Amino acid sequence: MYRLIIQPFDSSYDFLEDIIANAKSIYKIRVAEIAEERRLPEKILLKPKSMLAKFFMKDRRMVYLNDLMGELKRLFCASPKTILLAILPHYILGLGEGFVGLTPEQNISIVSTYNIDKKHLFRACVGISLHEIGHNIGLRHCNVKGCLMKAPCKPENFYKGVYMLCEKHQLEVKETISLNV
């Protein structure tokens, strides 16, 4: 069975318990925890230079994806059945314009709240996090409307707060669970 660790960085979030509840329901994750909020080291955080960038970014910063991955690997020893979900408010250089979630390596997922409309932050972050967790258990993208794994994974896919898998992905989850019990 899989273990989920949610690691918030540089901010607190009110949707983390919902990620856990939905991950347990959808992916049958039995053990899940929210780690204590951590601060990313100043040495990897970049400040905006121009006045315009400072205006738009406010108190948020930028971080290179490679630097963030290095920090995550330094902090966490991943085991094959542990999924780390890092959530942070910063713009991630190297993530790709318009992307807010990524699973760059098995067992490590990242969600940036930077480009998500505050009005929809709660629902969008839950959905994007569940999408990334799906990648960690082996699910690939599909084109089924309403499926968590629908490509592309955009915040607006989850504005209604509906988190479901298509039939094909539900079967894959059942197979994965039966193989990993």
Backbone as JSON, one array per atom type, in Angstrom:
{
  "sequence": "MYRLIIQPFDSSYDFLEDIIANAKSIYKIRVAEIAEERRLPEKILLKPKSMLAKFFMKDRRMVYLNDLMGELKRLFCASPKTILLAILPHYILGLGEGFVGLTPEQNISIVSTYNIDKKHLFRACVGISLHEIGHNIGLRHCNVKGCLMKAPCKPENFYKGVYMLCEKHQLEVKETISLNV",
  "N": [[0.83, -1.19, 0.0], [0.3, 2.31, -0.52], [1.89, 5.18, 0.92], [1.21, 8.49, 1.76], [2.72, 11.61, 1.89], [2.2, 14.9, 2.57], [3.77, 17.86, 1.95], [3.79, 21.05, 2.89], [5.2, 24.12, 1.77], [6.46, 27.24, 2.77], [3.96, 28.44, 3.21], [0.65, 28.16, 4.59], [-2.06, 25.93, 4.05], [-5.54, 25.46, 3.5], [-6.68, 23.26, 2.35], [-5.5, 20.8, 2.54], [-6.31, 18.58, 4.12], [-8.52, 17.79, 2.65], [-7.33, 16.83, 0.34], [-6.12, 14.54, 1.35], [-8.4, 13.07, 2.26], [-9.76, 12.62, -0.19], [-7.75, 11.25, -1.62], [-7.54, 8.92, -0.14], [-10.08, 7.87, -0.59], [-10.28, 7.67, -3.45], [-7.84, 6.51, -4.38], [-7.35, 4.61, -2.51], [-5.45, 4.96, -0.53], [-3.95, 4.26, 2.46], [-2.35, 5.24, 4.55], [-1.66, 8.46, 5.42], [-0.25, 11.69, 5.75], [0.16, 15.05, 6.94], [2.89, 16.94, 6.73], [4.81, 19.06, 8.89], [4.8, 22.54, 8.16], [7.38, 23.8, 6.11], [10.17, 25.94, 5.4], [11.54, 26.99, 2.37], [15.01, 27.08, 1.59], [16.66, 30.23, 1.62], [18.73, 30.51, -0.19], [17.97, 29.19, -2.52], [15.77, 30.5, -3.43], [14.55, 32.96, -5.61], [14.44, 36.47, -6.13], [12.13, 38.76, -7.64], [13.22, 41.08, -10.14], [12.44, 43.45, -11.61], [10.27, 46.34, -11.18], [7.67, 45.92, -12.02], [7.48, 43.12, -12.01], [7.86, 42.7, -9.27], [5.54, 43.91, -8.32], [3.5, 42.21, -9.33], [4.23, 39.72, -8.27], [4.27, 40.03, -5.54], [4.61, 38.84, -2.32], [5.6, 36.46, -3.11], [8.02, 34.23, -4.56], [10.55, 33.03, -6.86], [11.69, 29.84, -8.0], [14.1, 27.57, -9.19], [13.33, 24.57, -10.91], [15.17, 22.42, -10.79], [16.7, 23.13, -8.52], [14.71, 23.02, -6.56], [14.01, 20.3, -6.7], [16.43, 19.19, -5.85], [16.44, 20.06, -3.19], [14.14, 18.76, -2.21], [14.93, 16.08, -2.47], [17.05, 16.09, -0.72], [15.78, 16.48, 1.71], [13.95, 14.37, 1.95], [13.82, 10.88, 2.07], [12.9, 8.82, -0.28], [10.81, 6.02, -0.43], [9.84, 3.09, -2.28], [7.05, 2.91, -1.99], [6.17, 5.29, -0.94], [4.73, 8.41, -1.38], [5.58, 11.66, -2.05], [4.15, 14.76, -1.82], [4.7, 17.91, -2.64], [3.8, 21.2, -1.88], [3.69, 24.53, -2.85], [3.9, 28.2, -2.87], [5.31, 29.51, -4.84], [6.62, 30.64, -8.04], [7.66, 28.32, -10.38], [10.51, 27.95, -12.09], [11.11, 26.35, -15.05], [9.11, 24.58, -14.89], [7.21, 25.06, -16.78], [5.22, 27.23, -18.7], [2.04, 28.06, -17.54], [1.62, 25.58, -16.39], [0.84, 23.93, -13.37], [1.25, 21.74, -11.84], [3.33, 18.85, -11.38], [4.94, 15.74, -11.85], [7.92, 14.98, -11.58], [9.63, 12.88, -11.03], [9.35, 9.42, -10.1], [7.37, 9.0, -7.26], [7.63, 11.61, -6.34], [5.88, 14.54, -6.31], [4.88, 17.8, -7.36], [3.14, 20.75, -6.62], [2.35, 23.94, -7.58], [0.95, 26.84, -6.34], [1.0, 29.24, -7.54], [0.0, 30.21, -10.13], [-2.74, 29.95, -9.86], [-6.05, 30.98, -9.65], [-7.2, 32.73, -6.87], [-9.86, 32.54, -6.08], [-10.61, 30.01, -6.86], [-8.78, 28.39, -5.68], [-8.82, 26.38, -3.6], [-10.42, 24.13, -4.61], [-9.16, 23.67, -7.1], [-6.49, 23.09, -6.39], [-6.81, 20.76, -4.88], [-7.78, 19.0, -6.88], [-5.64, 19.06, -8.79], [-3.56, 18.09, -7.24], [-4.52, 15.49, -6.7], [-4.49, 14.5, -9.3], [-1.7, 14.47, -9.8], [-0.9, 12.64, -7.82], [-2.11, 10.4, -8.89], [-0.42, 9.93, -11.12], [1.79, 9.0, -9.72], [0.99, 6.5, -8.89], [0.97, 5.17, -11.19], [-0.84, 5.89, -13.21], [-1.77, 7.13, -16.41], [-2.23, 9.94, -18.66], [-5.5, 10.71, -20.02], [-8.26, 11.18, -22.33], [-10.79, 11.51, -21.4], [-13.59, 13.27, -20.56], [-14.01, 14.9, -17.49], [-12.52, 13.08, -16.03], [-10.01, 12.67, -13.56], [-7.47, 12.33, -14.6], [-7.43, 13.52, -17.05], [-5.99, 15.03, -19.89], [-5.07, 18.25, -21.08], [-3.94, 18.86, -17.7], [-5.52, 21.2, -16.07], [-6.16, 24.02, -13.9], [-8.85, 24.89, -14.15], [-10.23, 22.58, -14.77], [-11.12, 21.57, -12.41], [-12.76, 23.31, -11.04], [-15.39, 22.89, -10.26], [-15.2, 21.12, -8.23], [-15.33, 18.37, -8.51], [-14.08, 15.2, -8.33], [-13.09, 12.54, -9.96], [-12.36, 9.32, -11.37], [-12.11, 7.94, -14.66], [-13.68, 4.95, -16.0], [-11.71, 3.18, -16.99], [-9.38, 4.04, -15.64], [-10.2, 3.6, -13.01], [-10.28, 0.81, -12.95], [-7.55, 0.3, -13.35], [-6.51, 1.33, -10.96], [-7.65, -0.46, -9.12], [-6.36, -2.83, -9.95], [-3.69, -2.14, -9.41], [-3.8, -1.84, -6.63], [-4.47, -4.47, -5.86], [-2.16, -5.8, -6.62], [-0.31, -4.71, -4.91], [-0.89, -5.3, -2.29]],
  "CA": [[0.0, 0.0, 0.0], [1.02, 3.57, -0.61], [1.88, 6.17, 2.01], [1.24, 9.84, 1.21], [3.2, 12.7, 2.74], [1.99, 16.21, 1.97], [4.71, 18.8, 2.53], [3.6, 22.45, 2.5], [6.36, 24.99, 1.88], [6.34, 28.71, 2.77], [2.58, 28.89, 3.35], [-0.27, 27.13, 5.1], [-3.16, 25.72, 3.11], [-6.71, 24.89, 4.16], [-7.25, 22.18, 1.54], [-4.66, 19.6, 2.64], [-7.13, 17.47, 4.63], [-9.38, 17.33, 1.55], [-6.49, 16.0, -0.53], [-5.98, 13.24, 2.02], [-9.69, 12.36, 2.24], [-10.02, 12.17, -1.56], [-6.73, 10.26, -2.0], [-7.94, 7.67, 0.51], [-11.28, 7.37, -1.25], [-10.07, 7.36, -4.87], [-6.67, 5.66, -4.6], [-7.29, 3.65, -1.4], [-4.25, 5.2, 0.27], [-4.32, 4.0, 3.86], [-1.56, 6.05, 5.47], [-1.4, 9.79, 4.86], [0.06, 12.67, 6.79], [0.56, 16.39, 6.54], [4.12, 17.29, 7.44], [4.87, 20.44, 9.38], [5.22, 23.5, 7.14], [8.81, 24.1, 6.05], [10.61, 27.08, 4.6], [12.61, 26.69, 1.42], [16.19, 27.89, 1.91], [16.8, 31.5, 0.9], [19.72, 30.4, -1.27], [17.38, 28.7, -3.78], [14.66, 31.38, -3.8], [14.96, 34.13, -6.4], [13.56, 37.63, -6.01], [11.91, 39.46, -8.91], [14.1, 42.25, -10.29], [11.77, 44.67, -12.08], [9.17, 46.85, -10.36], [6.45, 45.25, -12.48], [7.51, 41.75, -11.48], [7.65, 42.8, -7.82], [4.13, 44.22, -8.12], [2.69, 41.02, -9.59], [4.6, 38.56, -7.45], [4.05, 40.39, -4.14], [5.55, 38.18, -1.4], [6.02, 35.17, -3.66], [9.33, 34.26, -5.18], [10.75, 32.05, -7.93], [12.66, 28.8, -7.68], [14.37, 26.67, -10.32], [12.86, 23.21, -10.69], [16.3, 21.58, -10.37], [17.03, 23.46, -7.13], [13.63, 22.5, -5.73], [14.17, 18.84, -6.65], [17.58, 18.92, -4.99], [16.01, 20.27, -1.8], [13.22, 17.67, -1.85], [15.71, 14.84, -2.31], [17.87, 16.26, 0.48], [14.92, 16.39, 2.89], [13.13, 13.17, 2.02], [14.28, 9.61, 1.5], [11.7, 8.19, -0.84], [10.76, 4.57, -0.58], [8.99, 2.8, -3.45], [5.62, 3.03, -1.7], [5.89, 6.58, -0.33], [4.53, 9.5, -2.33], [5.75, 12.99, -1.48], [3.46, 15.83, -2.54], [5.17, 19.22, -2.17], [2.92, 22.3, -2.32], [4.34, 25.8, -2.56], [3.27, 29.35, -3.52], [6.27, 30.18, -5.71], [6.69, 30.36, -9.47], [8.73, 27.34, -10.58], [11.19, 28.1, -13.37], [11.38, 25.02, -15.59], [7.87, 23.8, -14.84], [6.48, 25.3, -18.03], [4.2, 28.28, -18.56], [0.67, 27.58, -17.42], [1.56, 24.34, -15.63], [0.84, 24.14, -11.93], [1.58, 20.48, -11.19], [4.32, 18.04, -12.09], [5.54, 14.58, -11.18], [9.17, 14.85, -12.34], [10.23, 11.57, -10.74], [8.47, 8.53, -9.36], [7.2, 9.25, -5.83], [7.74, 13.04, -6.0], [4.99, 15.42, -7.05], [4.98, 19.21, -6.97], [2.04, 21.62, -7.02], [2.59, 25.36, -7.33], [-0.3, 27.6, -6.3], [1.3, 30.56, -8.09], [-0.86, 30.62, -11.25], [-4.12, 29.53, -9.63], [-6.95, 32.04, -9.19], [-7.52, 32.56, -5.44], [-11.28, 32.17, -5.97], [-10.73, 28.57, -7.12], [-7.56, 27.75, -5.16], [-9.12, 25.17, -2.83], [-10.83, 23.01, -5.47], [-8.16, 23.41, -8.13], [-5.32, 22.44, -5.79], [-7.18, 19.38, -4.54], [-7.82, 18.24, -8.13], [-4.3, 18.94, -9.38], [-2.8, 17.18, -6.36], [-5.0, 14.13, -6.96], [-3.97, 14.15, -10.63], [-0.28, 14.13, -9.65], [-0.84, 11.38, -7.06], [-2.44, 9.36, -9.88], [0.8, 9.6, -11.86], [2.68, 8.22, -8.85], [0.58, 5.08, -8.8], [1.09, 4.58, -12.52], [-1.88, 6.3, -14.16], [-1.36, 8.04, -17.49], [-3.28, 10.86, -19.12], [-6.54, 10.23, -20.93], [-9.06, 12.26, -22.92], [-12.17, 11.36, -20.93], [-14.06, 14.47, -19.87], [-14.37, 14.68, -16.1], [-11.56, 12.2, -15.35], [-8.88, 13.35, -12.91], [-6.26, 12.16, -15.39], [-7.61, 14.14, -18.36], [-4.93, 15.94, -20.32], [-4.09, 18.72, -20.1], [-4.42, 19.07, -16.34], [-5.61, 22.65, -15.85], [-6.95, 24.34, -12.71], [-10.29, 25.01, -14.43], [-10.84, 21.24, -14.81], [-11.56, 21.18, -11.07], [-13.49, 24.4, -10.4], [-16.66, 22.4, -9.7], [-14.91, 20.28, -7.07], [-15.66, 16.97, -8.8], [-12.83, 14.44, -8.48], [-13.44, 11.16, -10.31], [-11.58, 8.65, -12.4], [-12.9, 7.23, -15.66], [-13.75, 3.51, -15.73], [-10.41, 2.56, -17.27], [-8.46, 4.34, -14.54], [-10.69, 2.92, -11.81], [-9.8, -0.57, -13.06], [-6.1, 0.32, -13.14], [-6.28, 1.52, -9.53], [-7.97, -1.75, -8.48], [-5.27, -3.76, -10.27], [-2.5, -1.7, -8.67], [-4.03, -2.16, -5.22], [-4.41, -5.93, -5.67], [-0.76, -6.21, -6.78], [0.53, -4.12, -3.87], [-1.4, -5.59, -0.94]],
  "C": [[0.87, 1.25, 0.0], [0.85, 4.42, 0.64], [2.02, 7.53, 1.35], [1.72, 10.82, 2.26], [2.97, 14.0, 1.98], [2.89, 17.2, 2.7], [4.42, 20.22, 2.04], [4.89, 23.25, 2.73], [5.92, 26.45, 1.86], [4.92, 29.24, 2.83], [1.77, 27.78, 3.99], [-1.47, 27.08, 4.16], [-4.31, 25.03, 3.82], [-7.32, 23.72, 3.41], [-6.5, 20.86, 1.69], [-5.44, 18.38, 3.15], [-8.04, 16.91, 3.54], [-8.59, 16.49, 0.55], [-6.38, 14.6, 0.06], [-7.28, 12.44, 1.93], [-9.99, 11.81, 0.84], [-9.01, 11.12, -2.02], [-7.06, 8.91, -1.37], [-9.13, 7.05, -0.19], [-11.0, 6.88, -2.67], [-8.96, 6.33, -5.07], [-6.46, 4.62, -3.5], [-5.98, 3.76, -0.62], [-4.65, 5.08, 1.73], [-3.61, 4.92, 4.84], [-1.24, 7.37, 4.78], [-1.14, 10.76, 6.0], [0.4, 14.01, 6.16], [1.77, 16.75, 7.39], [4.03, 18.75, 7.9], [5.4, 21.35, 8.27], [6.72, 23.78, 7.25], [9.03, 25.36, 5.22], [11.68, 26.59, 3.63], [13.8, 27.57, 1.76], [16.28, 29.13, 1.02], [17.72, 31.37, -0.31], [19.13, 29.88, -2.58], [16.2, 29.55, -4.25], [15.18, 32.62, -4.51], [13.94, 35.24, -6.22], [13.34, 38.24, -7.38], [12.75, 40.73, -8.96], [13.34, 43.53, -10.65], [10.64, 45.08, -11.13], [7.86, 46.15, -10.73], [6.37, 43.83, -11.94], [7.27, 41.75, -9.98], [6.18, 43.06, -7.5], [3.27, 42.97, -8.27], [2.99, 39.88, -8.63], [4.34, 38.78, -5.97], [5.07, 39.68, -3.25], [6.02, 36.82, -1.91], [7.36, 35.33, -4.38], [9.36, 33.26, -6.33], [11.78, 31.04, -7.46], [12.85, 27.95, -8.93], [13.93, 25.26, -9.94], [14.0, 22.32, -10.19], [16.7, 21.85, -8.93], [15.98, 22.91, -6.17], [13.75, 20.98, -5.59], [15.35, 18.45, -5.76], [17.22, 19.04, -3.52], [15.07, 19.15, -1.35], [13.97, 16.37, -1.62], [16.59, 14.9, -1.07], [17.03, 16.02, 1.74], [14.24, 15.04, 3.06], [13.81, 11.99, 1.36], [13.03, 8.89, 1.01], [11.86, 6.68, -0.86], [9.8, 4.29, -1.72], [7.5, 2.99, -3.21], [5.25, 4.33, -0.98], [5.8, 7.64, -1.41], [4.69, 10.81, -1.58], [5.05, 13.99, -2.39], [3.88, 17.15, -1.92], [4.25, 20.3, -2.75], [3.56, 23.61, -1.89], [3.71, 26.95, -3.35], [4.13, 30.0, -4.6], [6.13, 29.76, -7.18], [7.88, 29.43, -9.69], [9.28, 27.49, -11.99], [11.59, 26.71, -13.87], [10.17, 24.12, -15.55], [7.1, 23.92, -16.14], [5.37, 26.3, -17.79], [2.8, 27.67, -18.52], [0.52, 26.27, -16.66], [1.6, 24.66, -14.14], [1.18, 22.86, -11.15], [2.52, 19.66, -12.04], [4.73, 16.87, -11.21], [6.82, 14.29, -11.95], [9.87, 13.52, -12.16], [9.21, 10.73, -9.99], [8.53, 8.88, -7.88], [7.39, 10.7, -5.41], [6.82, 13.84, -6.92], [5.08, 16.83, -6.48], [3.73, 19.93, -7.48], [2.4, 23.04, -6.61], [1.25, 26.08, -7.38], [-0.16, 28.95, -7.0], [0.31, 31.03, -9.14], [-2.32, 30.22, -11.07], [-4.92, 30.69, -9.03], [-7.36, 31.75, -7.74], [-8.96, 32.09, -5.22], [-11.46, 30.65, -6.08], [-9.59, 27.76, -6.51], [-7.85, 26.41, -4.48], [-9.41, 23.99, -3.76], [-9.78, 22.65, -6.51], [-6.95, 22.67, -7.55], [-5.61, 21.01, -5.37], [-7.14, 18.53, -5.81], [-6.45, 18.01, -8.75], [-3.45, 17.99, -8.54], [-3.22, 15.73, -6.59], [-4.53, 13.62, -8.31], [-2.51, 13.7, -10.51], [-0.1, 12.84, -8.84], [-1.16, 10.21, -7.99], [-1.24, 8.95, -10.71], [1.73, 8.72, -11.02], [2.25, 6.78, -8.68], [0.48, 4.45, -10.18], [0.04, 4.97, -13.54], [-1.32, 7.29, -15.18], [-2.53, 8.94, -17.85], [-4.3, 10.15, -19.99], [-7.28, 11.44, -21.49], [-10.51, 12.22, -22.47], [-12.56, 12.59, -20.1], [-14.48, 14.12, -18.45], [-13.42, 13.78, -15.34], [-10.44, 13.04, -14.75], [-7.63, 13.34, -13.79], [-6.37, 12.75, -16.79], [-6.47, 15.1, -18.65], [-5.55, 17.04, -21.17], [-4.75, 18.94, -18.74], [-4.37, 20.57, -16.06], [-6.43, 22.91, -14.59], [-8.45, 24.36, -12.98], [-10.99, 23.65, -14.58], [-11.52, 20.89, -13.49], [-12.37, 22.25, -10.35], [-14.8, 23.95, -9.75], [-16.44, 21.49, -8.49], [-15.3, 18.83, -7.26], [-14.35, 16.24, -9.1], [-13.18, 12.98, -8.71], [-12.45, 10.62, -11.33], [-12.54, 8.02, -13.41], [-12.85, 5.73, -15.33], [-12.41, 2.81, -15.92], [-9.43, 2.8, -16.12], [-8.91, 3.72, -13.22], [-10.22, 1.46, -11.8], [-8.3, -0.66, -12.81], [-5.76, 0.48, -11.66], [-6.56, 0.21, -8.79], [-6.87, -2.78, -8.72], [-4.01, -3.42, -9.48], [-2.62, -2.06, -7.2], [-3.89, -3.66, -4.98], [-2.98, -6.45, -5.8], [0.11, -5.77, -5.61], [0.04, -4.39, -2.46], [-0.43, -6.48, -0.21]]
}
